[in-house]
Amino acid sequence: MAATLALAYHNLSTLLAAGVPLLRSLDTTADSLDRRLGPAFRQLSQAAAKGRPLARTMDNRPDVFAPTDVMIVLAAETSGTLPESLALLAKWHEFQQSIKRKMLSAMMLPVIMIHAAAFLAPLPGFFLGGWHVAIYIRQVISILLLFYIPAGLIFGIIRFSPRTGVLRTLLDMALLRIPLLGTALYRLSLSRYCRVFYMLTKAGLPITDCAEQSADAAGNAVVARQVRGGSASAKAGRPVSAGFSTRLPVEFINLWQVGEETGKLEDAAKRLADNIRGSADFMFGEFAAWLPRMIYFLVCLIIAYFIFRNLALIGRWAL
Protein backbone atom coordinates (compact mmCIF):
# COMPACT_ATOMS: atom_id res chain seq x y z
CA MET A 1 0.00 0.00 0.00
CA ALA A 2 2.62 2.55 1.08
CA ALA A 3 4.89 1.65 -1.83
CA THR A 4 2.02 2.16 -4.27
CA LEU A 5 1.10 5.47 -2.66
CA ALA A 6 4.73 6.59 -2.93
CA LEU A 7 4.63 5.77 -6.64
CA ALA A 8 1.32 7.63 -7.03
CA TYR A 9 2.73 10.77 -5.41
CA HIS A 10 5.88 10.50 -7.52
CA ASN A 11 3.93 10.17 -10.78
CA LEU A 12 1.57 13.00 -9.88
CA SER A 13 4.47 15.24 -8.92
CA THR A 14 6.30 14.49 -12.19
CA LEU A 15 3.23 15.26 -14.30
CA LEU A 16 2.52 18.53 -12.50
CA ALA A 17 6.15 19.61 -12.71
CA ALA A 18 6.04 18.93 -16.48
CA GLY A 19 3.12 21.34 -16.83
CA VAL A 20 0.31 18.80 -17.20
CA PRO A 21 -3.00 20.23 -15.85
CA LEU A 22 -4.09 18.99 -12.43
CA LEU A 23 -7.22 17.13 -13.57
CA ARG A 24 -5.40 15.30 -16.35
CA SER A 25 -2.53 14.48 -13.98
CA LEU A 26 -4.93 13.02 -11.43
CA ASP A 27 -6.76 10.95 -14.05
CA THR A 28 -3.51 9.65 -15.53
CA THR A 29 -2.20 8.74 -12.10
CA ALA A 30 -5.47 7.02 -11.13
CA ASP A 31 -5.37 4.83 -14.27
CA SER A 32 -2.01 3.39 -13.18
CA LEU A 33 -3.07 2.48 -9.62
CA ASP A 34 -4.63 -0.58 -8.02
CA ARG A 35 -8.29 -1.10 -7.14
CA ARG A 36 -7.99 0.67 -3.79
CA LEU A 37 -5.94 3.73 -4.68
CA GLY A 38 -7.36 4.23 -8.16
CA PRO A 39 -10.88 5.18 -6.97
CA ALA A 40 -9.40 7.45 -4.27
CA PHE A 41 -7.44 9.45 -6.84
CA ARG A 42 -10.46 9.58 -9.12
CA GLN A 43 -12.38 11.12 -6.22
CA LEU A 44 -9.62 13.72 -5.99
CA SER A 45 -10.04 14.44 -9.70
CA GLN A 46 -13.83 14.75 -9.43
CA ALA A 47 -13.55 17.07 -6.43
CA ALA A 48 -10.88 19.19 -8.13
CA ALA A 49 -13.14 19.52 -11.19
CA LYS A 50 -15.70 21.13 -8.87
CA GLY A 51 -13.10 23.52 -7.46
CA ARG A 52 -12.62 21.76 -4.14
CA PRO A 53 -9.16 21.65 -2.51
CA LEU A 54 -7.36 18.31 -2.73
CA ALA A 55 -6.60 18.32 1.00
CA ARG A 56 -10.28 18.50 1.92
CA THR A 57 -11.10 15.47 -0.24
CA MET A 58 -8.07 13.59 1.09
CA ASP A 59 -9.23 14.26 4.62
CA ASN A 60 -12.45 12.40 3.83
CA ARG A 61 -10.45 9.26 2.97
CA PRO A 62 -8.43 8.49 6.15
CA ASP A 63 -8.21 4.86 5.01
CA VAL A 64 -5.89 5.99 2.20
CA PHE A 65 -4.36 9.34 3.14
CA ALA A 66 -2.59 9.86 6.46
CA PRO A 67 -2.99 13.10 8.42
CA THR A 68 0.60 14.04 7.52
CA ASP A 69 -0.25 13.79 3.82
CA VAL A 70 -3.31 15.99 4.28
CA MET A 71 -1.35 18.63 6.22
CA ILE A 72 1.40 18.87 3.61
CA VAL A 73 -0.97 19.01 0.63
CA LEU A 74 -3.09 21.66 2.39
CA ALA A 75 -0.02 23.84 2.97
CA ALA A 76 1.27 23.18 -0.55
CA GLU A 77 -2.02 24.18 -2.18
CA THR A 78 -1.93 27.45 -0.26
CA SER A 79 1.70 28.23 -1.09
CA GLY A 80 1.67 26.91 -4.67
CA THR A 81 4.34 24.25 -4.05
CA LEU A 82 2.24 21.18 -4.80
CA PRO A 83 4.65 19.40 -7.21
CA GLU A 84 7.62 19.78 -4.84
CA SER A 85 5.58 18.74 -1.82
CA LEU A 86 4.20 15.66 -3.56
CA ALA A 87 7.76 14.64 -4.46
CA LEU A 88 8.72 14.94 -0.78
CA LEU A 89 5.69 12.86 0.19
CA ALA A 90 6.76 10.17 -2.27
CA LYS A 91 10.19 9.97 -0.61
CA TRP A 92 8.53 9.99 2.82
CA HIS A 93 6.40 6.94 1.99
CA GLU A 94 9.39 5.17 0.47
CA PHE A 95 11.22 5.78 3.75
CA GLN A 96 8.28 4.44 5.76
CA GLN A 97 8.07 1.34 3.60
CA SER A 98 11.79 0.62 3.85
CA ILE A 99 11.56 0.62 7.65
CA LYS A 100 8.56 -1.75 7.55
CA ARG A 101 10.40 -4.11 5.22
CA LYS A 102 13.38 -4.20 7.55
CA MET A 103 11.23 -4.92 10.58
CA LEU A 104 9.26 -7.64 8.78
CA SER A 105 12.40 -9.30 7.46
CA ALA A 106 13.93 -9.19 10.94
CA MET A 107 10.84 -10.80 12.48
CA MET A 108 10.17 -13.48 9.85
CA LEU A 109 12.82 -15.98 10.95
CA PRO A 110 12.13 -15.57 14.70
CA VAL A 111 8.39 -16.12 14.13
CA ILE A 112 9.11 -19.31 12.18
CA MET A 113 11.46 -20.46 14.95
CA ILE A 114 8.88 -19.78 17.65
CA HIS A 115 6.25 -21.86 15.87
CA ALA A 116 8.74 -24.65 15.22
CA ALA A 117 9.72 -24.67 18.90
CA ALA A 118 6.06 -24.80 19.93
CA PHE A 119 5.59 -28.02 17.96
CA LEU A 120 8.99 -29.55 18.73
CA ALA A 121 9.36 -28.84 22.44
CA PRO A 122 6.47 -31.10 23.63
CA LEU A 123 7.51 -34.01 21.37
CA PRO A 124 9.65 -35.81 23.99
CA GLY A 125 6.66 -35.95 26.33
CA PHE A 126 4.42 -37.03 23.46
CA PHE A 127 6.71 -39.96 22.57
CA LEU A 128 7.58 -40.96 26.11
CA GLY A 129 4.37 -40.15 27.90
CA GLY A 130 1.84 -42.32 26.18
CA TRP A 131 1.08 -40.54 22.90
CA HIS A 132 -1.66 -38.33 24.35
CA VAL A 133 -2.60 -36.10 21.41
CA ALA A 134 -4.84 -33.80 23.47
CA ILE A 135 -2.06 -33.11 25.96
CA TYR A 136 0.43 -32.50 23.15
CA ILE A 137 -1.90 -29.98 21.43
CA ARG A 138 -2.57 -28.24 24.74
CA GLN A 139 1.17 -27.85 25.33
CA VAL A 140 1.69 -26.47 21.81
CA ILE A 141 -1.08 -23.91 22.34
CA SER A 142 0.30 -22.93 25.75
CA ILE A 143 3.71 -22.18 24.22
CA LEU A 144 2.22 -20.15 21.36
CA LEU A 145 0.05 -18.16 23.78
CA LEU A 146 3.22 -16.99 25.55
CA PHE A 147 3.96 -15.02 22.38
CA TYR A 148 0.51 -14.35 20.91
CA ILE A 149 -0.95 -12.77 24.04
CA PRO A 150 1.78 -10.08 24.38
CA ALA A 151 1.72 -9.55 20.60
CA GLY A 152 -2.07 -9.12 20.70
CA LEU A 153 -1.86 -6.64 23.55
CA ILE A 154 0.77 -4.60 21.74
CA PHE A 155 -1.28 -4.61 18.52
CA GLY A 156 -4.42 -3.58 20.43
CA ILE A 157 -2.65 -0.68 22.13
CA ILE A 158 -1.15 0.56 18.86
CA ARG A 159 -4.38 0.10 16.90
CA PHE A 160 -7.00 1.35 19.36
CA SER A 161 -5.25 3.42 22.03
CA PRO A 162 -4.90 7.19 21.49
CA ARG A 163 -1.40 8.12 20.38
CA THR A 164 -0.96 10.38 23.40
CA GLY A 165 -2.84 8.10 25.79
CA VAL A 166 -1.41 6.47 28.89
CA LEU A 167 -1.22 2.95 27.43
CA ARG A 168 0.53 4.13 24.27
CA THR A 169 3.00 6.18 26.32
CA LEU A 170 3.78 3.22 28.57
CA LEU A 171 4.26 0.97 25.53
CA ASP A 172 6.56 3.48 23.86
CA MET A 173 8.58 3.81 27.06
CA ALA A 174 8.91 0.03 27.29
CA LEU A 175 9.98 -0.30 23.65
CA LEU A 176 12.68 2.33 24.09
CA ARG A 177 14.23 0.24 26.87
CA ILE A 178 14.81 -2.77 24.61
CA PRO A 179 18.55 -3.01 23.79
CA LEU A 180 19.39 -1.93 20.22
CA LEU A 181 15.72 -1.81 19.18
CA GLY A 182 14.98 0.99 21.64
CA THR A 183 17.86 3.10 20.31
CA ALA A 184 16.78 2.42 16.72
CA LEU A 185 13.16 3.39 17.45
CA TYR A 186 14.23 6.54 19.29
CA ARG A 187 16.44 7.67 16.42
CA LEU A 188 13.76 6.76 13.90
CA SER A 189 11.24 8.95 15.72
CA LEU A 190 13.68 11.87 15.76
CA SER A 191 14.27 11.34 12.04
CA ARG A 192 10.51 11.35 11.43
CA TYR A 193 10.17 14.61 13.35
CA CYS A 194 12.93 16.29 11.35
CA ARG A 195 11.69 14.91 8.03
CA VAL A 196 8.10 16.08 8.56
CA PHE A 197 9.35 19.47 9.82
CA TYR A 198 11.39 19.85 6.63
CA MET A 199 8.47 18.86 4.39
CA LEU A 200 6.08 21.24 6.13
CA THR A 201 8.49 24.18 5.90
CA LYS A 202 9.06 23.46 2.20
CA ALA A 203 5.28 23.38 1.75
CA GLY A 204 5.08 26.90 3.21
CA LEU A 205 3.53 26.22 6.63
CA PRO A 206 4.35 28.71 9.43
CA ILE A 207 7.14 27.50 11.69
CA THR A 208 4.84 27.31 14.72
CA ASP A 209 2.54 24.90 12.88
CA CYS A 210 5.53 22.99 11.51
CA ALA A 211 6.84 22.33 15.01
CA GLU A 212 3.43 21.29 16.35
CA GLN A 213 2.46 19.00 13.47
CA SER A 214 5.93 17.43 13.32
CA ALA A 215 5.70 16.43 16.98
CA ASP A 216 2.43 14.63 16.24
CA ALA A 217 4.14 12.75 13.39
CA ALA A 218 7.12 11.57 15.48
CA GLY A 219 5.48 8.19 16.02
CA ASN A 220 6.65 7.77 19.62
CA ALA A 221 4.91 9.43 22.57
CA VAL A 222 8.16 9.86 24.51
CA VAL A 223 9.95 11.59 21.63
CA ALA A 224 6.85 13.67 20.86
CA ARG A 225 6.84 14.92 24.45
CA GLN A 226 10.52 15.87 24.22
CA VAL A 227 10.07 18.00 21.09
CA ARG A 228 6.53 19.29 21.66
CA GLY A 229 7.73 22.34 23.59
CA GLY A 230 9.27 23.66 20.38
CA SER A 231 5.86 24.79 19.14
CA ALA A 232 5.09 26.76 22.31
CA SER A 233 8.55 28.32 22.17
CA ALA A 234 8.05 29.41 18.56
CA LYS A 235 4.64 30.89 19.39
CA ALA A 236 6.30 32.92 22.14
CA GLY A 237 8.75 34.36 19.61
CA ARG A 238 11.71 32.28 20.75
CA PRO A 239 13.70 29.66 18.80
CA VAL A 240 12.10 26.24 18.45
CA SER A 241 15.11 24.64 20.15
CA ALA A 242 14.49 26.69 23.30
CA GLY A 243 11.44 24.52 23.97
CA PHE A 244 13.17 21.18 23.41
CA SER A 245 13.67 18.84 26.33
CA THR A 246 17.18 18.59 27.71
CA ARG A 247 16.81 14.80 27.42
CA LEU A 248 17.30 15.07 23.67
CA PRO A 249 20.80 14.20 22.37
CA VAL A 250 23.18 17.14 22.71
CA GLU A 251 24.35 16.86 19.11
CA PHE A 252 20.75 17.00 17.90
CA ILE A 253 20.05 20.23 19.79
CA ASN A 254 23.37 21.78 18.72
CA LEU A 255 22.82 21.09 15.01
CA TRP A 256 19.25 22.39 15.25
CA GLN A 257 20.50 25.58 16.92
CA VAL A 258 23.11 26.06 14.19
CA GLY A 259 20.32 25.92 11.61
CA GLU A 260 18.35 28.55 13.53
CA GLU A 261 21.36 30.83 13.93
CA THR A 262 22.31 30.67 10.25
CA GLY A 263 18.74 31.03 8.98
CA LYS A 264 18.90 27.62 7.30
CA LEU A 265 16.69 25.64 9.65
CA GLU A 266 14.94 23.62 6.96
CA ASP A 267 18.29 22.49 5.54
CA ALA A 268 19.48 21.60 9.04
CA ALA A 269 16.29 19.61 9.64
CA LYS A 270 16.83 17.69 6.39
CA ARG A 271 20.46 16.91 7.26
CA LEU A 272 19.42 15.77 10.73
CA ALA A 273 16.70 13.56 9.27
CA ASP A 274 19.15 11.92 6.86
CA ASN A 275 21.95 11.49 9.42
CA ILE A 276 19.71 10.14 12.17
CA ARG A 277 18.00 7.80 9.74
CA GLY A 278 21.39 6.37 8.81
CA SER A 279 22.21 5.58 12.42
CA ALA A 280 18.68 4.18 12.95
CA ASP A 281 19.13 1.88 9.94
CA PHE A 282 22.41 0.64 11.42
CA MET A 283 20.74 -0.07 14.78
CA PHE A 284 17.85 -1.89 13.08
CA GLY A 285 20.41 -4.00 11.23
CA GLU A 286 22.19 -4.86 14.47
CA PHE A 287 18.91 -5.76 16.14
CA ALA A 288 17.92 -7.91 13.16
CA ALA A 289 21.22 -9.75 13.48
CA TRP A 290 20.88 -10.36 17.23
CA LEU A 291 17.17 -11.16 17.38
CA PRO A 292 17.45 -14.69 15.91
CA ARG A 293 20.23 -15.47 18.40
CA MET A 294 18.06 -14.39 21.29
CA ILE A 295 15.20 -16.49 19.92
CA TYR A 296 17.57 -19.47 19.56
CA PHE A 297 18.45 -19.15 23.22
CA LEU A 298 14.81 -18.82 24.26
CA VAL A 299 13.82 -21.83 22.15
CA CYS A 300 16.59 -23.90 23.74
CA LEU A 301 15.33 -22.95 27.18
CA ILE A 302 11.78 -23.96 26.29
CA ILE A 303 12.87 -27.29 24.83
CA ALA A 304 15.11 -28.00 27.85
CA TYR A 305 12.23 -27.15 30.20
CA PHE A 306 9.87 -29.62 28.53
CA ILE A 307 12.51 -32.35 28.34
CA PHE A 308 13.36 -32.14 32.04
CA ARG A 309 9.72 -31.81 33.02
CA ASN A 310 8.75 -34.88 31.03
CA LEU A 311 11.71 -36.85 32.35
CA ALA A 312 10.65 -35.96 35.87
CA LEU A 313 7.09 -37.12 35.16
CA ILE A 314 8.32 -40.38 33.69
CA GLY A 315 10.55 -40.92 36.72
CA ARG A 316 7.60 -40.46 39.06
CA TRP A 317 5.50 -42.86 36.99
CA ALA A 318 8.31 -45.46 37.14
CA LEU A 319 8.36 -45.22 40.92
C-alpha angles and dihedrals in degrees: 000000000000092000090052092047090051089053091048092053091046093051093045091049092050093050094048092046089052090057099256111151116257097246094049090046091052093047092048091049092047091053090059096050134089127261094275102044097034095067091044092056091044087056087054090052093049092048092047089051087059092050097256120144115255092230092059092053091045089053089060090059105057089156089070109021122053121219089252090058091050093049094051095045091047091053092043093052089052095047097038095241098118099131093049093044093049089052089053090049090052090055090045093056091045088054091049092049094049090056091049091050091052093049093047093048090048092051099042098078095042091051091051090048093050092053092045090051091049090058097037102044097066093045096094090056091045092054097039101034103060105282095273103176095189092054091047092052091046091053092048091052092047091055093047091048089059086068104027096054095056090041090051092049092050092048091048093051093048094044102041108018119091112258091239095038126119096254093049091048092050091048092049090049091051093048092051089058094059109106114254093349092064092052091047093050092047093052091044091055091050089049090051091051093051094043094051091044089054093048093048093049090049088051089056102252117153113262092244091058091042091057093046097046093043091056089055090052096051091098096218123081093213094053091042089056091050094054100032093089089067091078094053090047092052091048089054090055095255129117116282090238091060088072096048119113116255087231090076116101111278093230090054093054093044094052091046090051091050089055091051093047094049095043091242100107096140091054090048090050091052093049091048091049092051096043095046091046089055092054091044090053090052092051092048088052091051091048091048089053095049099040096075089050091053090048090049089055093047092048091051090052092051093048092047090050093054093044094052092042092052092045089052091051092049090049091053091048090051090054 
